[in-house]
Amino acid sequence: MYFNSFDFLLFLPIIFVVYWFFQKRKIHFQNILLLVASYIFYGWWDYRFIALIALSTLVDYLVGIKISHCDDHKFKKRWLLVSVFFNLGVLSFFKYCNFFIDSWVDLFNSIGYDIKNVTTLSIILPVGISFYTFQTMSYTIDVYRGKLQPTRDFISFAAFVSFFPQLVAGPIERATHLLPQFLEKRKYTIESISYGVKLIIWGFFLKLVVADRAAIYVNSVYNNVEYHDGLSLIFATILFAFQIYGDFAGYSLIAIGTAKLFGFNLMTNFRRPYFSASIHEFWNRWHISLSTWFRDYLYIPLGGNRVGRYRWFFNLFITFLISGLWHGAKWTFVIWGAINGIYLIIEILCNGKKRKGTLNIISTFCFISFAWIFFRANSVLDAFYIISKIFTKPGKLYIGSGDDIAASIYAVLAIFLLVVIEFRREYLKNTVVINFIIKREIGRMFMYATLIYLILYLGVFGNSQFIYFQF
Amino acid sequence: MKGYITIFSKMVKFVILVLIVDLLFGIISNHVFFLQKTGKYARANHVIYDTEAEVLIFGSSHAHRHYVPEILEKELKTTAYNAGAEGQQLIYHLALQEMVLKRSTPNLFILNIDEDFLYSSDIAYDRLNDLHPYYNEFKNELRPLFKLNSKFIDIEMFFRSYLVNSTIIHIIRYYLSPQLDYKGYRPLHGTMTTDQTTSNLIKLDDEAKEIDKNFVFALKEFIDNAKSNDVNLVFVISPTLKKINPNNKSLAIINKIATKENVSIFNFAEDTNFDNKLDWFHDPSHLNDQGARHFTKLVSERINQKILTNLEKK
């Protein structure tokens, strides 16, 4: 079920009312409801996905208990490996199997072997598999590390794994943060619910107005790169930077806001990343839940920065390379990850981690946008073609034809509004997601109602998906 | 309990406020929408509410850019209006036809056929959005078609702001810079070069494309509407420099339906008059003004020969 669907707009209020109806009873009832709701939410795409998440839940639940029962460190480690291999095995099979087969075939063909007619598997990629496998892995790893006592409450654990607001595109929650919330009574407060609704509204604005409007221009250029000149490709790349931000940050806000309606606090996933003055800072603000996951479960176990200089660089590079592969089974994502790894290494070499100022913000945005070319391009060849055109054939700016013109104007206006709001939050330290500077409650309500009007009036209501669902 | 009541009352207050804002801004947006004088929406408004033309042309950009009403009027000694809409496909034309027939009964409908009219296309459904502003007035005609794309159409159409979604830039744009048309026809200028021909002579590949049953139904419905209202109907396939695949499934079905329903098809796609006439084309699939005038004249002659002769016989 997509957040930007009418199915969800009917689903959410029903679950909300029933959920709080159980408030006076044991939290067990609420957790059962959340579990059922989450499975319905997930099964809406394809009911077969439910079996996979249920199996993943069962394995990690049992492994957690087994680890806690072991006194011997060696056995603990074996049980942990069961969880890691299972989760990564499932992920590799569903997401990377065909990618690896194709890549091997390409490699052999390139060195002279003529391999044809290789059968690839017809596999449906379960939505959000990368997100929930990482979330459950964090549970077993934290139990193994002694940071968390394993739960024996299977329902709560299953509800934690499948919690529908963040199930398919994060934020990737840590068991240490989210699981305890399933085990204690949730509070029903007007502040929390009101804040949740505000986050949801702003999230929808980012998704439907900023991201989906920008997508119209970006798709028309990136899907026909041979017909466009450098200027159009630059403009499309800038729009894509905002498209992916609006899309993903929008989803995260809707997820956080929805969780708030049920009394849960999810971690912040984006902190105005395009105001970063260095690549290092950008990665502390962009997709925080994933960056910190890789930091805690890959980068630090590899030795982090407490090793020799070259090993440190290797750790950084490999972490970003894998992060790129996590995003998708395509070489474009791997290269995107590698570029970001290289950026960070260069930044360390140039002592640029603590840069500040407008020029650095602009230059960081340019570097990040350059890397987005690989993220968005349909193939590696396309990406190099785009880059070469940007530097060799600036040409004319395509402003679109027919509806495309309107789409890019809406996108630019919405991005302008986004930048103004984020600027206020960044530099004027507004804590509220959107501060309308109106003291009376009815005035603030009016402004949010106007924002809903803008979403309905300017949003794109097609069959668009969230970009990160494919990961 | 008190907490629940407070939250409930605030939510109700907020929902009422959303509805009021939607109503107020919606009324203004709706009013502005129908004030338009030029542009695609203004042309649609004219077709739906005003035109008394005896000949109406339906179709995508090929219709919009290829039929000169002035020539049709002169050759057929009648009145004509070009209701072609760029980028639109069969279900849009069906909806427009039904809205027109609610108010008037022209003498002749010309439906310009694109070779890919029956192939599946999500865009065809998405672009029905252009007709959202007319929903409240033409619910019976539009609801079944909008339902093809959304099961929650009644909820969506409840919001006035959604009805006129994304129209404001068009309104401002054509207010500041009016888009001239000649009874719905907008000429294309400029001619093709040999370079363009060599790079654009594409053999349309349709092997993998699928037929959308809804589009087939829309075509049949279009014919039925014309017949039941006693309006003459002809299908025309415009000239093109692109080579249409002889195994085009969409075109084969259209031909079959037309034959079965006794609707004339004037196929200019392989008309030798247009062979290598680069100075008549703006691009491989669109005629320029000069080409459009030649083409409209040829269409008029064919109509005069076939339809009007039949009418005289009656």
Boltz contact constraints between the chains, C-beta under 6 A:
constraints:
  - contact:
      token1: [A, 6]
      token2: [B, 152]
      max_distance: 6.0
  - contact:
      token1: [A, 190]
      token2: [B, 6]
      max_distance: 6.0
  - contact:
      token1: [A, 190]
      token2: [B, 7]
      max_distance: 6.0
  - contact:
      token1: [A, 193]
      token2: [B, 7]
      max_distance: 6.0
  - contact:
      token1: [A, 402]
      token2: [B, 86]
      max_distance: 6.0
  - contact:
      token1: [A, 406]
      token2: [B, 169]
      max_distance: 6.0
  - contact:
      token1: [A, 406]
      token2: [B, 170]
      max_distance: 6.0
  - contact:
      token1: [A, 409]
      token2: [B, 169]
      max_distance: 6.0
  - contact:
      token1: [A, 445]
      token2: [B, 14]
      max_distance: 6.0
  - contact:
      token1: [A, 445]
      token2: [B, 17]
      max_distance: 6.0
  - contact:
      token1: [A, 449]
      token2: [B, 17]
      max_distance: 6.0
  - contact:
      token1: [A, 449]
      token2: [B, 18]
      max_distance: 6.0
  - contact:
      token1: [A, 449]
      token2: [B, 21]
      max_distance: 6.0
  - contact:
      token1: [A, 450]
      token2: [B, 21]
      max_distance: 6.0
  - contact:
      token1: [A, 452]
      token2: [B, 18]
      max_distance: 6.0
  - contact:
      token1: [A, 453]
      token2: [B, 21]
      max_distance: 6.0
  - contact:
      token1: [A, 453]
      token2: [B, 22]
      max_distance: 6.0
  - contact:
      token1: [A, 453]
      token2: [B, 25]
      max_distance: 6.0
  - contact:
      token1: [A, 453]
      token2: [B, 161]
      max_distance: 6.0
  - contact:
      token1: [A, 456]
      token2: [B, 159]
      max_distance: 6.0
  - contact:
      token1: [A, 456]
      token2: [B, 161]
      max_distance: 6.0
  - contact:
      token1: [A, 456]
      token2: [B, 162]
      max_distance: 6.0
  - contact:
      token1: [A, 457]
      token2: [B, 161]
      max_distance: 6.0
  - contact:
      token1: [A, 457]
      token2: [B, 165]
      max_distance: 6.0
  - contact:
      token1: [A, 462]
      token2: [B, 126]
      max_distance: 6.0
